[in-house]
């Protein structure tokens, strides 16, 4: 059974990204369908897969990480508007039976992602 998971690591502070809101979208051309929303736990992870089983199908998706709110709670001051506020990560699912793990490595002025395991 396929599934989509994520986690957030705050690389500037060396700890999990706790309490970060993440919206999940399915992309179909110019159409964005919001599939749900989660908040990361104390370990920077989600308590359950974002999508699994029949909810995960072949296609394009976007995770929208609300990083600016998290950074403000961490006391990270910055310009207005923030350099990083909402971070979209778009990716494709080619095999709906596979596990897609899409983590976010976050700092106030940079981020990266990869397909994890």
N, C-alpha and C positions, 0 to 999 in steps of 0.2 A: 504494500500500500504506500503510495507516494505521500510526501509531506513537505511542508515549508516551515523552516525554523529560522530564528535569528538570535543574536545577542549583541550587546553594545559594550565595548571596552573604552574607558576614558584613559587614553594613553598619556595625557598631560599630567594626570594625578595618580596614575598607576592603580586604578580600581575599576570595578564594574560600573557601567552607566545605569544607575538605579532610577526608576521612576520616569523613564522616557516614553512619551506617547508615540505610538507608531500606527499610521494608517496603512491599510492594505488596499490596493487597487488592481483591477484587471484592465489591461489596455487593449482596445480594439480599434485601430486607426486613431482617429481624433477623439474617440469616446473613452472616457475613464469611468469605470463602474467601481464604486466604493464597496469593498467586500467586508470591511470591519475595521476594528481598532483594538489595540492592546496597549498595555503599559508594562515596561520591564520591571522585574522583581529585584530583590536585594542583590542578586547575583548577576544583574544585567541581562537576564534571560526572560523568556516568557514561560508561563506555567504550563502551556499546552502549545502544540503546533499552531501556526497562524492559519494554515490550510492543510487538510489531509483528506485522503480518500477521494471521493467523487468531487469534492470542492476544489481539488487541484487538477487542472487540465492543461493540455498543451497550449501554449500561448505566451503572451507578454504580460508582465506584472510590474508593479512599482510599490516599493515600501517608502513611505514618507516619514522620516524621523524628525520629530520636533525637538531638535537639539538646542535651540536657543533658550527655551524655557529651562532645560536642564542646566545649561551653562550659567544662566542667571542665578539659579539656586545654589550653584557651586561658588558664587561670589566672583565669577569671572567678569570683570568689567570690560566694556568694549564700546566701540563706536555705535552710533545710532544712524542707520540701521546696522545690526550686527553683520559681521562678515559672513558667518554661518548661522542660519536660523533654522530653516526647514531643509533637510537634506533628502532629495529623492534618489533612490537607487532603482534603476530599471534593469530588468533581466528577463531572459527567456527561459521557459520550461519546455524542453524538447521531449522529455520522457516523464509522463505523469505518474509513473510507478516508482520513480527515484526519489531520493531525499535531497532536497535543495536547502542548504544552510547558507544564509546570506548575512554575515556579521558586519558590523560597523565598528571601525576603529576611529575614535573621535578625539580631537583636540580643538581648542578655540579657533585655530586658523587653518586646519587641514583635516581631512578624513580619507579613509580608504576602505575598500571592501574586497571581498574575494568569495569564491565558492568554497565553503568549508565542508566539513564532514560531520 
